[in-house]
Amino acid sequence: MYSRRLSRSRCVIIVVVLAMTSAYLKSETDDLLLSKSGPFSKESTTHASGLVVESPSDQVKLDYKNIDDDEDDDEEFDDDESSSDSDSDRDREPARTNEKAFPILKRTDLIYESERWGNPLIVPEYKLVFFTLPKVACTEWKLLFRRIYGLPEWPEGKLLQDLHNPALNQLMYLSNYTLEEAQNMLTSDEWTRAVFVREPKERVLSAFLNKFVEEKSFYINKCCQSKHFHFDVDVEKKHCKRKKREGDFVYFLNRTLDCLNPHWDPQVNAIDEKWWNQMDFVGYMHHLADDAARLLKNIHSSKGTSAWNDYGKDGWGSNGTAFMVRDTAHHATNAHNKLRKYYTPCTEKFVERNWRAEWEKDILNFTSFQLFNESQYPSDKDCVI
């Protein structure tokens, strides 16, 4: 009898313990689910701050940031749980759960590579980080920044190519700063990060006209070299030079796949993926003067004056016009007006296929268009160039 009563008591104790454990686990699970439904959940939306030119909305989704925020949730929950019993922790300021999760700059990031010509330029007076892209008026921007730095005008007889050489142009690049300083420039609300881009079909054609057709040696030195050929090297080199003399657009397009160069590579490749959504301002080549003025009017010095009033509104060119309004014939290819002259339905489809990342990048907001009537486009299998 005594043994039976003892067993019954043990059963009651076990049931009570199980009930208490179940209630505790439910409470912990509810807390965890609650933490997952907070500001860092995938349902939340992070928006770009600042001015994004020609965007359909001033609020641009930063999908990668939301993903990063989700990954950080577990770490934040674990930290709170492990330190919940500490008296000092109770008194500390609550975590700012609505704060952005910024990318971290690394020495291996493309935009921070030492001596890379395409690194972002820094204009400390206006707290501007400017991402230059070849074939998007980068020459003009560098002339402006030299003026802001108080440097003399670029001599007319001096090669413009030297203006792009970090060792010769006397400009400041992101890679000239420490990682900590550069990280602040790339993420702080006090700094403006800007880039100007160009419609992909137009930019590819501009690169062809300038670097393949007009310049005598650029393409030969870059793409008609032995390292690009694997069979009859001498024959291929001669073939490359002949195609260059003929101005063969189809040959140029095909060679963009094996002879990479910043002048015709997709613009999205010039900046690490994680930094694109840090842009505050995206300007466009097709209305360059207006967008340039808009940017310069929105950045100010410590004195409170805008870069537009200080350096942009006049004093450029022989007539003293505004920045980007002056004649830039030394660098112009008028590619936009020549699209139908050089493109065919098949070469257009080639660019759409191999530069599709440009149109897929939401922050660039490129509108797709067709140069020809729908009936003029052959099927993909018939479009072999």
Number of C-alpha atoms within 10 A of each C-alpha: 5 6 8 9 10 10 11 11 12 12 12 11 12 12 12 12 12 12 12 12 12 12 12 12 12 12 12 12 12 12 12 14 11 10 16 16 13 14 19 25 16 17 10 15 15 21 15 17 16 16 20 23 20 16 17 10 9 14 15 17 17 17 15 15 21 21 14 16 22 17 13 13 19 13 10 13 14 11 10 12 9 9 12 12 10 9 9 9 12 11 8 8 7 8 9 8 12 12 11 15 17 17 16 14 19 13 12 9 14 17 22 24 16 14 13 14 16 22 24 23 23 23 20 15 14 22 19 21 23 24 22 23 22 21 23 23 19 18 18 13 17 19 18 18 19 19 14 17 15 8 14 9 10 16 8 7 6 9 10 15 10 12 19 18 15 17 11 10 17 14 20 18 24 24 20 17 14 12 16 10 12 20 17 15 21 22 20 14 13 12 18 25 28 21 21 23 24 23 20 22 19 20 24 22 25 25 22 23 19 19 19 24 20 16 12 13 14 14 22 16 9 14 22 23 18 13 10 15 15 8 9 9 15 13 10 17 18 13 13 21 17 12 16 22 13 12 16 16 19 16 14 22 20 13 15 15 11 11 18 13 15 15 18 21 20 18 23 18 12 17 19 12 12 14 17 17 21 19 22 20 24 20 25 20 18 14 10 19 16 15 20 21 19 16 22 20 17 16 18 18 13 10 8 9 14 18 20 20 13 14 17 20 18 16 13 17 14 8 10 12 15 18 23 21 17 16 13 13 8 7 14 13 20 13 20 14 9 13 16 13 8 14 18 16 18 19 19 18 19 19 16 18 10 14 19 15 15 21 17 14 12 14 22 24 17 18 8 12 8 11 12 13 8 9 7 11 16 12 10 10 6 9 13 9 10
